[in-house]
Amino acid sequence: YYSQMKKIFVLTGEPSGDILASKVISKLKNSSPNIEYLSVGGEHLKALGIKSLYDLKEVTYLGFTKVLLNVFKINKKINETVNKVIEFNPDILFSVDSPDFTLRVAKKVKKRKPNIKTIHFVAPQVWVWREHRVKQLKSFLDHILLLFPFEKKYFDKENIKSTFTGHPLLEEQEKTKIDISQIVKKDKKIFSIYPGSRMSEINVLLPILLEFVKLMNEKYTDIFFIFHSTTEHSRLIHNLLSKEGFKNCEVISDGKIKSHVLKESIFAVAKSGTISLEICNAKVPSVIIYKMNSINFFIIRMLVKVKSPNIINIAANEEIIPQLLQSKCNPKDIFKTVDRLLNDKKILEKQVKKSQEIINTFKNAKSSEIASSVLLNQL
């Protein structure tokens, strides 16, 4: 007797979640090929042959003020997604990151169809927002998968089933030889720049970063700047770079090339976010930048208990990686900080050493496998 195919709905809300989900699902596909999938996903899930209900762009809204204007649209999207999930009637709703979207969907699905198991990956940053959010999760989540070991205590306290998986982005990548001599001239040092993956971030950060590069070029002649982008935005960044007439800048969007370029970099300037984990993991020194409009910043400041938006600094409880936020996120200050660090080998070595120590606590060689086995057990 062959039971009918099991079904999983994979729910993501932005490109970073799409990458994480795909790492877990590709492991699951290898171990149990007879599962049917449907998703709200991006290019990585699509590459695994998983159909998405609509383009991820339709939900990647960012910034409170924008969100306030879009509340009506977002609620409509949430309800449309809930209906589609229920129509698909999966055994598991596997939601990944983007809690403002995915958890609201999960909550409504659970209310209407309690027999659908809800598993969420990437804890909403309860240690950043408010701890009372943990209690609310209990009513509609069956299991939560955690990136960081220090999160577990919050969920244990409320008796919410949780598993620490570690971060899939820190798993050992298979070694591939990649030739980047086409991109970078032999005698140049590589400097990586991450302007963000959302349009709203790029609009704010890119002009600042271009001015920063100009300041760097006045002092350094041996540096080649590589902007790491998504396929979606690389054209735009490329056009802006050519418009400025930079001879020592390039844009890349291919994942394998990106990680290779990062490993070869002498330094990185990155938008605050998950990317800083990958940078630390590659043993590259960096600074973190972030700027949002002041209304958003004010709202976030009111809600947030933690002084730092950077996970490495939060876990270490000190500023290991310099942060230039809001008014400090300007070309001159970024240049001053980077220039100071580039000329102080000791500080650079200390930053790399300390961030390695922190990162080793959330490393797990098999995080995608652990996550996929939790899904399997629930089936």
C-alpha positions as CSV (number, residue, x, y, z in Angstrom):
1,Y,0.0,0.0,0.0
2,Y,1.6,3.3,-1.1
3,S,0.4,6.3,0.9
4,Q,-0.3,9.4,-1.2
5,M,2.4,11.9,-1.8
6,K,3.3,14.1,1.1
7,K,3.1,17.8,0.4
8,I,5.1,20.8,1.7
9,F,4.4,24.5,1.0
10,V,7.5,26.6,1.2
11,L,6.9,30.2,2.2
12,T,9.5,32.9,1.9
13,G,9.3,36.7,1.7
14,E,12.6,37.9,0.3
15,P,15.7,36.7,-1.5
16,S,17.7,35.7,1.6
17,G,14.9,33.5,2.7
18,D,14.7,31.9,-0.7
19,I,18.4,31.0,-0.5
20,L,18.0,29.4,3.0
21,A,14.9,27.5,2.0
22,S,16.5,26.1,-1.1
23,K,19.5,24.8,1.0
24,V,17.1,22.9,3.2
25,I,14.8,21.7,0.5
26,S,17.6,20.5,-1.8
27,K,18.7,18.2,1.1
28,L,15.1,17.0,1.5
29,K,14.8,16.3,-2.2
30,N,17.9,14.1,-2.1
31,S,16.7,12.0,0.8
32,S,13.0,11.8,-0.1
33,P,12.2,12.5,-3.7
34,N,8.5,11.7,-3.4
35,I,7.3,15.0,-1.9
36,E,5.2,17.5,-3.8
37,Y,6.1,21.2,-3.4
38,L,4.5,24.6,-4.0
39,S,6.0,27.9,-2.8
40,V,6.2,31.6,-2.6
41,G,9.9,31.7,-3.6
42,G,12.6,33.2,-5.7
43,E,15.2,32.1,-8.2
44,H,16.9,29.5,-5.9
45,L,13.7,27.5,-5.2
46,K,12.8,27.8,-8.9
47,A,16.2,26.3,-9.7
48,L,15.1,23.2,-7.7
49,G,12.0,23.0,-9.9
50,I,9.6,24.4,-7.3
51,K,6.8,26.6,-8.7
52,S,6.1,29.9,-7.0
53,L,2.6,31.3,-6.7
54,Y,3.8,34.8,-7.7
55,D,7.0,36.8,-8.0
56,L,8.8,37.3,-4.7
57,K,9.1,41.1,-5.5
58,E,5.4,41.4,-4.8
59,V,6.0,40.8,-1.0
60,T,9.5,42.2,-0.5
61,Y,8.2,45.5,1.0
62,L,10.6,47.2,3.4
63,G,10.5,50.1,5.7
64,F,7.7,50.9,8.1
65,T,6.5,54.1,6.4
66,K,6.4,52.2,3.1
67,V,4.6,49.3,4.8
68,L,2.1,51.7,6.3
69,L,1.2,52.9,2.9
70,N,1.0,49.4,1.6
71,V,-0.9,47.8,4.5
72,F,-4.0,47.3,2.4
73,K,-1.9,45.7,-0.4
74,I,0.0,43.5,2.1
75,N,-3.1,42.3,3.8
76,K,-4.6,41.4,0.5
77,K,-1.4,39.5,-0.4
78,I,-1.5,37.7,3.0
79,N,-5.1,36.6,2.5
80,E,-4.5,35.5,-1.1
81,T,-1.5,33.4,0.1
82,V,-3.4,31.9,3.0
83,N,-6.2,30.8,0.6
84,K,-3.7,29.3,-1.8
85,V,-1.9,27.4,1.0
86,I,-5.2,26.0,2.2
87,E,-6.2,25.0,-1.3
88,F,-2.9,23.2,-1.8
89,N,-3.5,21.6,1.6
90,P,0.1,20.6,2.5
91,D,1.2,18.4,5.4
92,I,3.7,21.1,6.3
93,L,3.8,24.8,5.9
94,F,7.5,25.6,6.0
95,S,8.0,29.3,6.5
96,V,11.4,30.9,6.3
97,D,12.4,34.3,7.7
98,S,10.5,37.6,6.8
99,P,8.2,37.2,9.9
100,D,6.0,40.2,9.1
101,F,4.8,38.3,6.1
102,T,5.4,34.6,6.6
103,L,4.3,34.4,10.3
104,R,1.1,36.3,9.6
105,V,0.3,33.8,6.9
106,A,1.2,30.9,9.1
107,K,-1.0,32.2,11.9
108,K,-4.1,32.4,9.7
109,V,-3.5,29.1,8.1
110,K,-3.2,27.4,11.5
111,K,-6.4,28.9,12.6
112,R,-8.3,27.7,9.6
113,K,-6.6,24.3,9.2
114,P,-5.0,23.2,12.5
115,N,-3.9,19.9,11.0
116,I,-1.3,21.6,8.8
117,K,2.0,21.4,10.7
118,T,3.7,24.8,10.9
119,I,7.5,24.9,11.0
120,H,9.4,28.2,10.8
121,F,13.1,28.7,10.1
122,V,14.9,31.8,11.4
123,A,13.5,33.0,14.7
124,P,12.0,36.5,14.5
125,Q,14.5,38.5,16.3
126,V,12.8,38.3,19.7
127,W,16.0,39.3,21.4
128,V,15.8,42.5,19.3
129,W,12.1,43.2,19.2
130,R,10.2,42.3,22.3
131,E,10.2,39.1,24.2
132,H,6.4,39.0,24.5
133,R,6.4,38.0,20.8
134,V,7.6,34.6,21.8
135,K,4.4,33.9,23.7
136,Q,2.3,34.7,20.6
137,L,4.3,32.2,18.4
138,K,3.2,29.4,20.7
139,S,-0.4,29.6,19.5
140,F,0.4,28.8,15.9
141,L,3.9,27.3,15.4
142,D,4.6,23.6,15.9
143,H,8.3,23.9,15.6
144,I,11.0,26.6,15.1
145,L,14.4,26.1,13.7
146,L,17.1,28.4,15.1
147,L,20.2,29.9,13.6
148,F,21.9,30.9,16.8
149,P,22.5,28.9,20.0
150,F,21.6,31.8,22.3
151,E,18.0,31.9,21.0
152,K,17.1,28.5,22.4
153,K,16.5,29.7,26.0
154,Y,13.7,32.1,24.9
155,F,11.7,29.3,23.3
156,D,12.4,26.7,26.0
157,K,11.0,29.1,28.5
158,E,7.7,29.1,26.7
159,N,7.8,25.4,25.9
160,I,7.9,26.0,22.1
161,K,9.6,23.1,20.3
162,S,12.8,24.3,18.8
163,T,16.0,23.0,17.2
164,F,19.3,24.8,16.9
165,T,20.4,24.1,13.3
166,G,23.2,26.6,12.9
167,H,23.5,28.8,9.8
168,P,23.4,27.1,6.4
169,L,25.4,30.0,4.9
170,L,28.3,28.9,7.1
171,E,28.4,25.3,5.9
172,E,31.5,24.1,4.1
173,Q,31.0,25.0,0.4
174,E,32.2,22.5,-2.1
175,K,35.5,23.8,-3.5
176,T,35.4,24.9,-7.1
177,K,38.2,26.5,-8.9
178,I,37.0,29.9,-10.2
179,D,39.1,32.2,-12.4
180,I,38.4,35.8,-11.6
181,S,41.3,37.2,-13.7
182,Q,38.7,38.3,-16.2
183,I,37.2,40.6,-13.6
184,V,40.2,41.8,-11.7
185,K,43.6,43.0,-13.0
186,K,46.6,41.1,-11.7
187,D,48.2,43.8,-9.6
188,K,45.0,45.1,-7.9
189,K,43.7,44.3,-4.4
190,I,40.0,43.3,-4.2
191,F,37.7,45.4,-2.1
192,S,34.1,44.0,-1.7
193,I,31.1,46.2,-1.4
194,Y,27.5,45.1,-0.5
195,P,24.9,47.8,-1.1
196,G,21.9,45.7,-0.1
197,S,19.5,43.5,-2.0
198,R,16.3,45.6,-1.8
199,M,15.6,48.6,-4.0
200,S,14.9,50.8,-1.0
201,E,18.3,50.1,0.5
202,I,20.2,50.5,-2.8
203,N,18.6,53.8,-3.4
204,V,19.9,55.1,-0.1
205,L,23.2,53.4,0.1
206,L,24.6,53.4,-3.4
207,P,25.1,57.1,-3.8
208,I,26.9,57.2,-0.5
209,L,29.1,54.2,-1.6
210,L,30.0,55.8,-4.9
211,E,31.2,58.9,-3.1
212,F,33.1,56.7,-0.8
213,V,34.9,55.0,-3.7
214,K,35.8,58.4,-5.1
215,L,37.5,59.3,-1.8
216,M,39.3,56.0,-1.7
217,N,40.5,56.5,-5.3
218,E,42.1,59.8,-4.3
219,K,44.4,58.0,-1.8
220,Y,44.7,54.4,-3.0
221,T,45.7,53.4,-6.6
222,D,46.0,49.6,-6.2
223,I,42.4,48.8,-5.2
224,F,39.6,47.2,-7.4
225,F,36.1,47.6,-6.0
226,I,33.6,44.8,-6.6
227,F,29.9,45.4,-5.9
228,H,28.0,42.3,-4.9
229,S,24.5,42.5,-6.2
230,T,21.4,40.4,-7.0
231,T,20.8,39.5,-10.7
232,E,17.8,41.8,-10.5
233,H,19.7,44.9,-9.6
234,S,23.1,44.4,-11.2
235,R,22.1,46.2,-14.4
236,L,21.2,49.3,-12.5
237,I,24.4,49.3,-10.4
238,H,26.4,48.7,-13.5
239,N,24.8,51.7,-15.3
240,L,25.5,54.0,-12.3
241,L,29.1,52.9,-12.2
242,S,29.6,53.6,-15.9
243,K,27.9,56.9,-15.6
244,E,30.4,57.9,-12.9
245,G,33.2,56.7,-15.2
246,F,34.9,54.4,-12.7
247,K,37.7,52.3,-14.2
248,N,38.3,50.2,-11.1
249,C,34.8,49.0,-10.3
250,E,32.7,46.0,-11.4
251,V,29.4,44.4,-10.4
252,I,28.9,40.6,-9.9
253,S,25.7,38.7,-9.2
254,D,26.7,35.0,-9.6
255,G,26.7,33.3,-6.2
256,K,29.8,31.1,-6.8
257,I,31.8,34.0,-8.1
258,K,30.7,36.2,-5.2
259,S,31.9,33.9,-2.5
260,H,35.2,33.4,-4.4
261,V,35.7,37.2,-4.8
262,L,34.9,37.7,-1.1
263,K,37.6,35.2,0.0
264,E,40.1,37.0,-2.1
265,S,39.1,40.5,-0.7
266,I,41.3,42.6,1.6
267,F,38.3,44.3,3.1
268,A,34.5,44.7,2.8
269,V,31.9,47.4,3.4
270,A,28.5,45.9,3.8
271,K,24.9,46.8,4.5
272,S,23.9,45.5,7.9
273,G,22.4,42.0,7.6
274,T,23.2,38.3,7.2
275,I,26.0,39.1,4.7
276,S,28.2,40.1,7.6
277,L,28.2,36.5,8.8
278,E,29.5,35.3,5.4
279,I,32.2,38.1,5.4
280,C,33.4,37.1,8.9
281,N,33.3,33.4,7.9
282,A,35.6,34.3,4.9
283,K,38.0,35.9,7.5
284,V,37.7,39.3,5.8
285,P,37.8,42.4,7.9
286,S,34.8,44.8,7.4
287,V,32.7,47.7,8.5
288,I,28.9,47.7,8.6
289,I,26.8,50.5,7.2
290,Y,23.1,51.2,7.4
291,K,20.8,54.1,6.9
292,M,17.0,54.4,6.7
293,N,14.7,57.3,6.7
294,S,14.5,58.9,10.2
295,I,10.9,58.0,10.9
296,N,11.7,54.3,10.5
297,F,14.8,54.6,12.5
298,F,12.9,56.3,15.3
299,I,10.2,53.6,15.4
300,I,12.9,50.9,15.4
301,R,14.9,52.6,18.2
302,M,11.7,52.7,20.3
303,L,11.1,49.0,19.8
304,V,14.6,47.7,20.0
305,K,16.5,46.7,23.2
306,V,19.7,45.9,21.5
307,K,22.3,48.6,20.7
308,S,23.7,46.9,17.6
309,P,22.1,45.7,14.4
310,N,25.0,43.3,13.8
311,I,24.6,39.7,14.9
312,I,28.4,39.3,15.5
313,N,28.4,42.4,17.8
314,I,25.2,41.3,19.5
315,A,26.5,37.8,20.3
316,A,29.9,39.3,21.5
317,N,28.2,42.0,23.4
318,E,30.8,44.5,22.1
319,E,31.5,46.3,18.9
320,I,33.9,44.0,17.1
321,I,32.9,45.2,13.7
322,P,32.6,49.0,13.4
323,Q,29.1,50.2,12.5
324,L,28.3,53.4,10.7
325,L,24.6,53.9,11.1
326,Q,22.2,56.7,10.2
327,S,24.1,60.1,10.2
328,K,27.4,58.4,10.5
329,C,26.6,56.5,7.3
330,N,28.2,59.1,5.0
331,P,31.1,59.0,2.5
332,K,33.6,60.9,4.7
333,D,33.0,58.8,7.9
334,I,33.1,55.5,6.0
335,F,36.3,56.6,4.3
336,K,37.9,57.7,7.6
337,T,37.1,54.4,9.3
338,V,38.1,52.2,6.4
339,D,41.3,54.2,5.9
340,R,42.2,53.9,9.6
341,L,41.6,50.2,9.6
342,L,43.5,49.5,6.4
343,N,46.5,51.1,7.9
344,D,46.5,49.2,11.2
345,K,47.3,45.5,10.7
346,K,46.9,44.7,14.3
347,I,43.3,46.0,14.5
348,L,42.4,44.0,11.4
349,E,43.9,40.8,12.7
350,K,42.1,41.3,16.0
351,Q,38.8,41.9,14.3
352,V,39.1,38.7,12.2
353,K,40.2,36.6,15.2
354,K,37.4,37.8,17.5
355,S,34.7,37.4,14.9
356,Q,36.0,33.8,14.1
357,E,35.5,32.9,17.8
358,I,32.0,34.2,17.8
359,I,31.1,32.6,14.4
360,N,32.4,29.2,15.5
361,T,29.6,29.1,18.1
362,F,27.0,29.2,15.4
363,K,28.7,27.0,12.9
364,N,27.3,23.6,12.2
365,A,28.6,21.5,9.3
366,K,25.2,19.9,8.8
367,S,22.7,22.7,9.4
368,S,20.6,22.1,6.2
369,E,20.5,18.4,7.0
370,I,19.4,19.0,10.6
371,A,16.6,21.3,9.3
372,S,15.5,18.9,6.6
373,S,15.4,16.0,9.1
374,V,13.1,18.1,11.4
375,L,10.7,18.5,8.4
376,L,10.9,14.8,7.6
377,N,10.1,13.8,11.1
378,Q,7.0,16.0,11.0
379,L,5.8,14.2,7.9
